[in-house]
Amino acid sequence: MPQLNPAPWLRILVFSWLIFLTIIPSKVLKHIFNNEPKTLNVTKPKTEPWNWPWH
């Protein structure tokens, strides 16, 4: 059964994973965002209770 012979596809599998693990992460990590996120104000707004009558 030829599909059980690992010789043709094992080399392609290993080579493609080497590319995924070496070249692609370095390209992704070098990406620079145009707009850096800013920290938001962490103070909570003052809330007041509602004085609505319940019917």
C-alpha positions in Angstrom: 0.0 0.0 0.0 1.8 3.2 -1.2 0.0 5.5 1.3 1.8 3.8 4.2 5.2 4.6 2.8 6.5 7.6 4.8 9.3 8.5 2.4 7.5 10.9 0.0 5.5 12.9 2.5 7.5 12.8 5.7 10.2 15.1 4.2 7.6 17.6 3.0 6.0 17.6 6.4 9.2 18.1 8.3 10.4 20.9 5.9 7.1 22.7 6.1 7.1 22.6 9.9 10.6 23.9 10.0 9.5 26.9 7.9 6.5 27.5 10.1 8.6 27.4 13.3 11.6 29.5 12.1 10.7 32.0 9.4 7.0 32.9 10.0 7.2 33.7 13.8 10.1 36.2 13.2 8.1 37.9 10.5 5.0 38.2 12.7 7.0 39.5 15.7 8.6 42.2 13.5 5.2 43.6 12.6 4.6 47.2 13.9 1.2 48.5 14.6 0.3 51.9 13.3 -1.7 52.9 16.4 -0.3 51.8 19.7 -3.0 51.2 22.3 -3.3 53.8 25.1 -4.1 53.2 28.7 -7.6 54.2 29.7 -8.6 56.2 32.7 -9.2 53.7 35.5 -11.2 56.0 37.8 -14.8 54.9 38.2 -17.6 57.3 37.4 -19.7 58.4 40.4 -23.1 56.7 40.2 -26.2 58.0 41.9 -29.3 56.0 42.8 -32.5 56.5 40.8 -35.3 58.3 42.6 -38.1 56.9 40.4 -41.3 55.9 42.2 -42.4 52.3 41.7 -46.0 51.7 40.8 
